[in-house]
């Protein structure tokens, strides 16, 4: 009959049989003394063919078995790795041995036994007693040891983590990278804080927001696109060094380096400028790499990235001149710039504003070429509504973007702290919004009021955690470093039958 899974039905039959025997297939807990990796480490020097009297209690998922009459070898995997089990009917008794061999791949068991190393050199546990801890009703995917279906890997990440060592490695390294970042910032005197995820007015970046509605407040709210304006309020309030690691949400396209829900670290440092934030960035990234990976030389595809400071500094004007042949200082209006793009025979999407066109040139022709760590700096004012002007070049701002492996890793400014200038720039952004730029920033009157109470000179920095993890793990897609990336919903067969 359609919809019946014969493998699941067989496992349900076994489940019923276990219960008939009075066994609980889903007990509450199991006391462990060790994990598999700990055993492998503690007994690394144990010689082949050696028996011990070391008794252990371990638990995990059965992932393979080799039945040989009255004796069997099984593989057990826990959160730390794999270890081999040896079970024999003369040790367990025939009834218990038959029960163990009746279990399926994917079932969880707990067991007690003695450590030994086989004559072939495999560290193993000789099973003396065992307990079923969880009966799996669905089998692991066929050939699960090398699960290759990318769509399945992302939709059923639990299977991916079971099947792919690389996926487990990335998940573990991501946690260590975030922890190392926290330790570094804490050591530099930064205070970790929390700001709202639901905001009455989005701001701090150029992006479309996700919108929701709060029934009790009778108010439209937005998922934050950045926590910048709230963190600056804390600087105004006298907290001189603050940071937050949080989820941001931007209602934009999905690509190998974009996910609508992503993780950012933003930090703000009173009395510092963008030069200080450059030094902080390169030292922090190098420190994280050294702590987590033991080196600042990172393999990424065919390249070896050297993260040791100092990183290269490259003004945006110079970068565009080098890689496109266009001097943006000579073409200060959109028609002039687009005419020169045509003259240079550059294939690039045309944009609605001069600033957006400059940004598009950077993304297409410059960013992919910058493999070694580079700070692109001194952006045009039009691209940076929250950054402070350069005193000697007011058409530019004190801003930089760290680029590594052809990716923008973050964004940083000497933060604008003139409330009158900030208001004018917000008003210019509002005009852009009215003329069709749905990513323009909004006028935030509450933030302006906060600034009018006085904001010290401040350096600000945002680092994309997902992209940093990509760089440090060698992953070439953001979906590899986010455990549950955004995916299009799969339609049921009944919904697609008429299509």
C-alpha positions in Angstrom: 0.0 0.0 0.0 1.3 3.5 -0.9 2.9 5.3 2.0 4.0 2.1 3.8 7.8 2.0 4.6 8.7 -1.7 5.0 11.9 -0.9 6.9 10.0 1.3 9.3 7.3 -1.4 9.7 10.0 -4.0 10.5 11.4 -1.8 13.2 8.0 -1.2 14.6 7.6 -4.9 14.8 10.8 -5.2 16.7 9.8 -2.3 19.0 6.5 -4.2 19.9 8.5 -7.4 20.5 10.9 -5.6 22.9 7.9 -4.2 24.8 6.3 -7.7 25.0 9.5 -8.9 26.7 9.1 -6.1 29.3 11.9 -4.0 28.0 11.7 -0.2 28.0 13.0 0.9 24.6 13.3 4.6 25.7 14.7 4.7 29.3 15.3 8.0 31.0 19.1 8.1 31.3 22.4 6.2 31.3 25.4 6.9 33.5 28.6 7.1 31.4 32.2 7.0 32.6 33.8 7.9 29.3 33.4 9.0 25.7 35.0 7.3 22.8 37.6 10.0 22.0 38.7 10.0 25.7 39.2 6.2 25.5 41.1 6.5 22.3 43.4 9.1 23.8 43.9 7.4 27.2 44.8 4.0 25.6 46.7 5.3 22.5 49.8 3.4 23.6 48.0 0.1 24.3 49.7 -2.6 22.2 47.9 -4.8 19.7 46.5 -8.0 21.2 46.5 -6.5 24.8 43.7 -7.2 27.3 43.1 -4.8 30.2 41.0 -4.9 33.4 39.8 -1.3 32.7 36.0 -1.3 33.0 34.1 1.5 31.2 30.5 2.5 30.6 29.9 4.2 27.3 26.8 5.0 25.2 26.1 6.0 21.6 24.5 5.1 18.3 25.2 1.8 16.5 26.6 2.6 13.0 27.9 -0.7 11.7 28.1 -4.3 12.6 29.8 -7.5 11.4 28.1 -10.6 12.6 30.2 -13.8 12.8 28.1 -16.5 14.5 28.7 -16.5 18.2 30.7 -13.3 18.1 30.2 -9.8 16.5 32.0 -6.6 16.1 29.9 -3.4 16.1 30.8 0.3 15.7 29.5 2.8 18.2 29.5 6.6 17.6 29.0 9.2 20.3 29.4 13.0 20.2 33.2 12.7 20.3 33.9 10.0 17.8 33.8 6.2 17.1 34.9 3.1 19.0 34.6 -0.6 18.2 32.6 -3.0 20.3 33.1 -6.8 20.6 30.2 -9.0 21.7 30.2 -12.7 22.3 27.5 -15.1 23.3 29.7 -16.9 25.9 30.2 -13.5 27.7 26.7 -12.1 27.3 24.7 -15.3 27.4 22.7 -16.4 24.3 19.5 -14.5 25.1 21.3 -11.2 25.6 23.5 -11.8 22.6 20.5 -12.5 20.4 18.9 -9.4 21.6 22.0 -7.3 20.8 22.2 -8.7 17.3 18.5 -8.0 16.8 19.1 -4.3 17.2 19.3 -2.1 14.1 21.8 0.4 12.8 20.8 3.7 14.2 19.7 2.4 17.6 21.3 3.9 20.7 22.7 1.6 23.4 24.6 2.0 26.6 27.0 -0.7 27.6 29.6 -1.8 30.2 32.8 -3.7 29.4 36.5 -4.0 29.4 39.0 -2.2 27.2 41.3 -4.2 24.9 43.1 -3.8 21.6 42.5 -6.5 18.9 45.4 -8.3 17.2 44.8 -6.1 14.2 45.3 -3.0 16.4 41.7 -1.7 16.8 40.9 -0.3 20.3 37.7 -2.0 21.4 35.3 -2.6 24.3 34.4 -6.2 25.2 30.7 -6.0 26.0 29.6 -7.6 29.3 26.2 -6.0 29.6 24.2 -3.5 27.5 20.9 -1.6 27.5 18.8 -0.3 24.6 18.5 3.5 25.1 16.5 4.5 22.0 15.0 2.5 19.3 15.3 4.2 15.9 12.3 3.7 13.7 13.8 5.0 10.5 17.0 3.7 9.0 20.0 5.9 8.2 20.3 6.9 4.5 21.7 4.3 2.2 25.5 4.7 2.0 25.2 7.2 4.9 28.9 7.2 5.5 29.3 9.4 2.4 26.0 11.3 2.3 26.4 13.5 -0.9 22.9 14.8 -1.6 23.5 18.5 -0.8 19.8 19.2 -0.5 19.3 16.4 2.0 22.4 17.5 3.9 20.9 21.0 4.5 17.3 20.0 5.0 18.2 17.1 7.3 21.3 18.4 9.0 21.1 15.6 11.7 21.8 13.1 8.9 24.6 15.3 7.6 26.3 15.5 11.0 26.0 11.7 11.3 27.3 11.0 7.9 30.0 13.6 7.2 33.1 14.2 9.3 33.6 17.5 7.6 30.2 18.8 8.7 30.9 17.9 12.3 34.3 19.5 12.1 32.8 22.8 10.8 30.1 22.8 13.5 32.6 22.2 16.3 35.0 24.8 14.9 32.3 27.4 14.6 31.5 27.1 18.3 35.2 27.4 19.1 35.6 30.5 16.8 32.8 32.4 18.5 34.1 31.5 22.0 37.6 32.7 21.0 36.1 36.0 19.7 34.4 36.5 23.0 37.6 35.8 24.9 39.5 38.2 22.8 37.0 41.1 23.1 36.6 40.4 26.9 40.4 40.6 27.2 40.4 44.0 25.5 38.0 45.4 28.1 34.8 45.2 25.9 31.5 44.5 27.7 29.1 42.1 26.1 25.5 43.5 26.0 22.2 42.7 24.5 19.9 44.9 22.3 16.4 44.4 20.9 15.8 41.9 18.1 12.3 43.4 17.5 12.7 47.1 16.8 10.1 49.9 16.2 12.4 51.3 13.5 15.1 49.4 11.7 18.5 51.0 11.0 22.2 50.7 11.1 22.6 49.2 7.6 21.2 49.5 4.1 18.8 46.6 3.7 15.1 45.6 3.4 13.7 44.5 6.8 11.4 41.7 7.8 8.2 43.2 9.1 5.8 41.9 11.8 3.0 43.2 14.0 2.6 43.2 17.8 -1.1 42.8 18.7 -1.0 44.1 22.2 1.1 47.2 21.4 -0.9 47.6 18.1 2.4 48.4 16.5 4.4 47.4 13.4 7.8 46.0 14.4 10.9 45.0 12.4 13.4 42.2 12.9 16.7 44.1 13.3 19.0 44.5 10.3 21.7 45.7 12.6 22.2 46.5 16.3 24.4 49.6 15.5 22.1 52.4 16.6 21.4 50.7 19.9 25.0 50.0 20.7 25.8 53.7 20.0 23.1 54.6 22.5 25.1 52.7 25.1 28.3 54.6 24.1 26.3 57.8 24.7 25.2 56.4 28.0 28.8 56.0 29.2 29.7 52.4 28.4 32.9 53.0 26.6 33.6 49.6 25.1 30.6 47.4 24.1 30.0 44.4 21.8 27.2 42.1 20.9 27.1 38.8 18.9 23.6 38.5 17.6 21.3 37.4 14.8 20.5 40.0 12.1 17.8 39.6 9.5 17.8 41.1 6.0 15.0 40.5 3.5 17.4 40.1 0.5 18.7 37.5 -1.9 20.3 34.2 -1.1 23.7 33.3 -2.5 26.8 31.4 -1.6 27.7 34.2 0.9 24.2 35.5 1.8 21.6 34.1 4.1 18.6 36.2 5.3 19.3 35.2 8.9 23.0 35.6 9.8 25.2 36.2 12.8 27.1 39.5 13.4 29.5 40.7 15.9 29.4 44.5 16.4 31.6 46.4 18.8 32.0 50.1 19.6 35.0 51.8 21.2 34.7 55.3 22.6 37.6 57.7 21.8 38.9 55.5 19.0 38.7 55.9 15.2 38.8 53.6 12.2 42.5 53.2 12.3 42.2 51.8 15.8 39.4 49.5 14.6 41.6 48.2 11.7 44.3 47.2 14.2 41.6 45.6 16.4 40.3 43.6 13.4 43.5 42.2 12.2 44.7 41.3 15.7 41.4 39.7 16.7 41.2 37.6 13.5 44.8 36.5 13.8 44.3 35.7 17.5 41.2 33.6 16.8 42.9 31.6 14.1 46.0 31.0 16.3 43.8 29.8 19.3 41.4 27.6 17.3 43.6 26.3 14.5 47.1 26.8 15.9 48.2 28.9 12.9 47.6 32.1 11.1 48.3 30.5 7.7 44.9 29.2 6.5 44.3 27.0 3.5 41.3 28.3 1.4 40.8 26.4 -1.8 43.9 26.8 -3.9 45.1 29.7 -1.8 47.0 30.0 1.5 45.8 33.0 3.4 48.2 34.7 5.8 46.3 36.4 8.6 49.3 37.8 10.5 49.1 41.6 10.9 49.5 44.1 9.5 47.0 43.6 6.6 47.3 45.6 3.4 45.6 49.0 3.4 44.0 50.1 0.0 41.9 53.2 -0.6 38.8 52.5 -2.6 39.7 55.0 -5.3 43.0 53.3 -5.9 41.4 49.8 -5.9 38.9 50.8 -8.6 41.5 52.5 -10.7 43.7 49.4 -10.4 41.0 46.8 -11.3 38.6 48.8 -13.6 40.8 51.6 -15.0 38.2 54.2 -13.7 39.1 57.1 -11.5 35.9 57.7 -9.6 37.1 61.2 -8.6 36.8 62.3 -12.2 33.3 61.0 -12.8 31.2 62.3 -9.9 27.7 62.0 -11.4 25.8 58.9 -12.4 25.6 59.7 -16.1 29.4 60.4 -16.2 30.3 57.3 -14.4 28.0 55.0 -16.5 29.4 56.6 -19.7 32.9 55.8 -18.6 31.8 52.2 -17.7 30.5 51.9 -21.2 33.7 53.4 -22.6 35.8 50.9 -20.7 33.5 48.1 -22.0 32.8 46.8 -18.4 30.0 44.3 -18.0 28.2 45.4 -14.9 24.5 46.0 -13.8 23.5 49.6 -14.0 22.3 51.2 -10.8 20.0 54.0 -9.8 22.5 56.2 -7.9 26.2 57.1 -8.2 27.0 55.5 -4.9 25.3 52.3 -5.7 27.1 52.2 -9.1 30.5 52.6 -7.3 29.5 49.8 -4.9 28.5 47.5 -7.8 31.9 48.1 -9.5 33.6 47.1 -6.2 31.6 43.9 -5.9 32.1 42.8 -9.5 35.7 43.8 -10.3 37.6 44.4 -7.0 36.3 42.1 -4.2 36.9 38.8 -6.0 40.5 39.8 -6.7 41.4 40.5 -3.1 42.4 37.1 -1.7 45.0 38.1 0.9 43.6 40.1 3.8 43.1 43.7 2.7 41.4 46.8 4.2 39.5 48.8 1.5 39.3 52.2 3.0 38.1 55.8 2.6 34.8 55.3 1.0 32.7 58.0 -0.8 30.4 59.9 1.5 27.3 58.7 -0.6 28.0 55.1 0.5 28.3 55.8 4.2 25.4 57.7 6.0 26.7 56.7 9.5 30.5 57.4 9.1 32.5 60.5 9.9 33.9 62.6 7.0 37.7 62.7 6.5 38.9 66.1 7.6 41.3 66.5 4.6 38.8 65.1 2.0 35.2 65.8 3.1 33.8 63.9 0.0 35.2 60.7 1.7 34.5 59.1 5.0 36.7 57.3 7.6 35.5 53.8 6.8 37.0 50.5 5.9 35.9 47.0 4.9 38.1 44.0 5.6 38.2 41.7 2.6 39.6 38.1 2.8 39.4 35.3 0.2 37.4 37.6 -2.2 34.7 38.2 0.5 33.7 41.3 2.4 34.2 40.2 6.0 32.8 43.2 7.7 32.4 47.0 7.9 33.8 49.7 10.2 33.8 53.5 10.6 34.9 56.4 12.6 31.3 56.9 13.8 29.5 60.1 12.9 28.8 61.9 16.2 27.6 65.3 14.8 23.8 65.1 15.3 23.1 67.9 12.8 25.1 66.2 10.1 23.5 62.8 10.9 20.0 64.3 10.6 20.8 65.7 7.1 22.2 62.3 6.0 19.1 60.5 7.3 16.9 63.0 5.4 18.9 62.2 2.2 18.3 58.5 2.9 14.6 59.1 3.3 14.5 60.9 0.0 16.2 57.9 -1.6 13.5 55.7 0.0 10.7 57.8 -1.5 12.3 57.6 -4.9 12.4 53.8 -4.9 15.5 52.7 -3.0 13.9 50.1 -0.7 17.2 49.5 1.1 17.8 53.1 2.2 18.0 53.9 5.9 15.2 55.6 7.9 15.3 58.8 9.9 15.5 57.7 13.6 14.5 60.7 15.7 15.1 58.9 19.0 18.7 58.1 17.9 19.2 61.8 16.9 17.9 62.9 20.3 20.4 60.5 22.0 23.2 62.0 19.8 22.2 65.5 20.8 23.0 64.7 24.4 26.6 64.2 23.3 28.4 61.2 21.8 32.2 60.9 22.1 34.4 60.1 19.1 33.9 56.4 18.5 35.2 53.6 16.4 32.7 50.9 15.3 33.2 47.5 13.7 30.9 44.8 12.4 32.2 41.3 11.5 30.1 38.6 9.8 30.6 35.5 11.9 29.4 33.2 9.2 31.9 34.5 6.7 34.7 34.4 9.2 33.8 30.7 9.9 33.9 30.1 6.1 37.4 31.5 5.9 38.8 29.7 8.9 37.2 26.3 7.9 37.8 26.5 4.1 34.0 26.3 3.4 33.0 27.8 0.1 29.3 28.3 0.9 27.6 30.0 3.8 25.2 27.0 3.9 28.0 24.9 5.1 28.7 27.0 8.2 25.0 27.6 9.2 23.5 24.5 10.7 20.0 25.3 9.5 20.2 27.7 6.5 17.1 29.2 4.8 15.7 26.9 2.2 12.6 27.1 -0.1 9.8 25.0 1.3 9.3 21.7 -0.5 5.7 21.3 -1.8 3.8 18.2 -1.0 3.1 15.9 -3.9 -0.6 16.7 -3.7 0.2 20.4 -4.2 2.3 19.8 -7.2 0.2 17.1 -8.9 -1.6 19.6 -11.1 1.5 21.6 -12.0 
